[in-house]
Amino acid sequence: MIAQVQSWGTNGALISDEATMGGPGTLNGGTPAKDTDGDGIPDEAEKHLGTNPNIDDSMKLHSSGYTYLEVWANSLVPSTYH
């Protein structure tokens, strides 16, 4: 299923049951990014966004009209798909 999602849908399969896709797959573990205030945005990203990593301010509105959490989450996705 992970391979299907990573293909941006180009494999052409509908995911209605993960069992038909061979199960959910395996993600490699890692170390979570530090999030001092626990607001869901890593401290390094907060510094880049201009928010305070010590204050839970992820739901504060950015000048775009989105919350800072949405702005950060959207930054994780490429602006163009291949």
FINUBA-326622 format. One line per field, with one value per atom (N, C-alpha, C): residue number from 1; residue in one letter; atom name; x, z, y. Coordinates in steps of 0.1 Angstrom, whole numbers. Layout:
<rs>
n [NUM|...];
res [A|...];
atom [CA|...];
xx [X|...];
zz [Z|...];
yy [Y|...];
</rs>
This chain:
<rs>
n [1|1|1|2|2|2|3|3|3|4|4|4|5|5|5|6|6|6|7|7|7|8|8|8|9|9|9|10|10|10|11|11|11|12|12|12|13|13|13|14|14|14|15|15|15|16|16|16|17|17|17|18|18|18|19|19|19|20|20|20|21|21|21|22|22|22|23|23|23|24|24|24|25|25|25|26|26|26|27|27|27|28|28|28|29|29|29|30|30|30|31|31|31|32|32|32|33|33|33|34|34|34|35|35|35|36|36|36|37|37|37|38|38|38|39|39|39|40|40|40|41|41|41|42|42|42|43|43|43|44|44|44|45|45|45|46|46|46|47|47|47|48|48|48|49|49|49|50|50|50|51|51|51|52|52|52|53|53|53|54|54|54|55|55|55|56|56|56|57|57|57|58|58|58|59|59|59|60|60|60|61|61|61|62|62|62|63|63|63|64|64|64|65|65|65|66|66|66|67|67|67|68|68|68|69|69|69|70|70|70|71|71|71|72|72|72|73|73|73|74|74|74|75|75|75|76|76|76|77|77|77|78|78|78|79|79|79|80|80|80|81|81|81|82|82|82];
res [M|M|M|I|I|I|A|A|A|Q|Q|Q|V|V|V|Q|Q|Q|S|S|S|W|W|W|G|G|G|T|T|T|N|N|N|G|G|G|A|A|A|L|L|L|I|I|I|S|S|S|D|D|D|E|E|E|A|A|A|T|T|T|M|M|M|G|G|G|G|G|G|P|P|P|G|G|G|T|T|T|L|L|L|N|N|N|G|G|G|G|G|G|T|T|T|P|P|P|A|A|A|K|K|K|D|D|D|T|T|T|D|D|D|G|G|G|D|D|D|G|G|G|I|I|I|P|P|P|D|D|D|E|E|E|A|A|A|E|E|E|K|K|K|H|H|H|L|L|L|G|G|G|T|T|T|N|N|N|P|P|P|N|N|N|I|I|I|D|D|D|D|D|D|S|S|S|M|M|M|K|K|K|L|L|L|H|H|H|S|S|S|S|S|S|G|G|G|Y|Y|Y|T|T|T|Y|Y|Y|L|L|L|E|E|E|V|V|V|W|W|W|A|A|A|N|N|N|S|S|S|L|L|L|V|V|V|P|P|P|S|S|S|T|T|T|Y|Y|Y|H|H|H];
atom [N|CA|C|N|CA|C|N|CA|C|N|CA|C|N|CA|C|N|CA|C|N|CA|C|N|CA|C|N|CA|C|N|CA|C|N|CA|C|N|CA|C|N|CA|C|N|CA|C|N|CA|C|N|CA|C|N|CA|C|N|CA|C|N|CA|C|N|CA|C|N|CA|C|N|CA|C|N|CA|C|N|CA|C|N|CA|C|N|CA|C|N|CA|C|N|CA|C|N|CA|C|N|CA|C|N|CA|C|N|CA|C|N|CA|C|N|CA|C|N|CA|C|N|CA|C|N|CA|C|N|CA|C|N|CA|C|N|CA|C|N|CA|C|N|CA|C|N|CA|C|N|CA|C|N|CA|C|N|CA|C|N|CA|C|N|CA|C|N|CA|C|N|CA|C|N|CA|C|N|CA|C|N|CA|C|N|CA|C|N|CA|C|N|CA|C|N|CA|C|N|CA|C|N|CA|C|N|CA|C|N|CA|C|N|CA|C|N|CA|C|N|CA|C|N|CA|C|N|CA|C|N|CA|C|N|CA|C|N|CA|C|N|CA|C|N|CA|C|N|CA|C|N|CA|C|N|CA|C|N|CA|C|N|CA|C|N|CA|C|N|CA|C|N|CA|C|N|CA|C|N|CA|C|N|CA|C];
xx [8|0|9|20|29|34|37|42|32|19|8|7|7|6|18|30|42|42|34|33|24|19|10|-2|-6|-18|-15|-3|0|0|0|-2|-17|-26|-39|-49|-45|-53|-61|-73|-81|-78|-76|-73|-86|-93|-105|-103|-92|-89|-74|-67|-53|-48|-56|-52|-50|-58|-57|-44|-38|-26|-14|-15|-4|-2|-11|-10|-5|-4|0|14|23|37|44|57|66|73|72|79|91|102|115|113|117|116|126|125|133|132|139|138|129|118|109|117|112|118|114|122|119|108|98|86|84|91|91|77|69|55|44|48|38|27|29|18|17|26|26|36|42|52|66|75|88|95|103|109|117|124|132|122|111|101|95|93|87|96|109|118|118|116|115|102|91|78|77|85|84|75|72|64|73|68|76|75|87|87|84|83|79|65|57|43|34|24|15|7|13|6|4|3|1|-13|-22|-36|-38|-27|-28|-28|-35|-36|-24|-19|-8|-14|-6|-12|-19|-16|-23|-37|-41|-54|-55|-44|-43|-37|-39|-32|-17|-9|6|8|-1|1|-2|-12|-15|-4|1|12|24|27|39|36|24|20|21|16|16|30|39|53|60|54|60|57|47|43|49|54|60|49|53|43|39|47|43|44|36|37|43|50|57|48];
zz [0|0|0|7|7|-7|-14|-28|-36|-35|-42|-39|-26|-22|-28|-27|-32|-47|-54|-69|-73|-63|-65|-74|-72|-79|-93|-98|-111|-114|-103|-105|-108|-106|-111|-103|-91|-83|-73|-70|-60|-47|-36|-23|-15|-16|-8|3|3|13|13|23|23|22|25|24|9|0|-14|-20|-13|-17|-11|-4|2|16|22|36|36|47|48|45|45|43|55|54|66|64|74|74|82|77|85|97|108|120|119|128|128|141|143|155|152|160|158|160|152|153|167|173|185|184|192|192|207|211|225|231|223|228|224|217|214|205|197|188|175|172|160|149|152|142|149|142|148|151|161|165|153|145|134|124|121|112|118|131|137|136|137|135|121|111|97|95|101|99|107|117|125|137|140|152|164|176|188|191|191|194|209|217|231|234|225|227|216|221|212|204|192|184|169|168|155|148|156|151|149|151|148|133|128|113|108|97|89|80|74|65|53|50|38|41|54|58|63|61|67|81|89|102|99|109|107|106|112|111|96|90|76|67|69|61|62|74|75|69|71|65|50|44|29|24|32|28|26|32|31|18|10|-2|-14|-24|-35|-42|-47|-53|-67|-73|-86|-84|-91|-91|-104|-103|-115|-122];
yy [-12|0|13|12|24|27|16|18|25|21|27|42|45|59|67|61|68|70|63|64|76|83|94|89|77|71|67|67|63|48|40|26|23|32|31|22|18|9|18|13|19|12|19|12|11|0|-2|-11|-19|-29|-31|-27|-29|-43|-53|-67|-70|-64|-67|-60|-51|-44|-51|-62|-69|-64|-58|-52|-38|-32|-18|-15|-25|-23|-19|-17|-14|-1|7|20|18|24|24|34|29|38|49|58|70|77|88|96|108|109|121|134|144|157|163|171|177|187|186|195|199|209|213|216|223|227|217|207|196|200|210|215|208|199|192|197|208|214|212|206|205|219|219|232|239|231|237|243|237|242|255|255|267|279|276|287|293|284|288|295|291|297|310|312|325|323|311|308|305|304|302|287|280|266|263|273|271|274|278|281|274|267|260|270|273|283|278|265|259|263|266|269|284|292|306|308|318|319|326|320|326|336|345|356|350|337|331|327|327|323|309|302|288|289|278|278|275|278|275|260|252|237|233|239|236|241|253|258|248|244|235|221|216|203|204|215|216|218|222|224|210|200|186|180|185|179|187|180|188|196|208|217|212|203|197|182|175|160|155|144|138|129];
</rs>
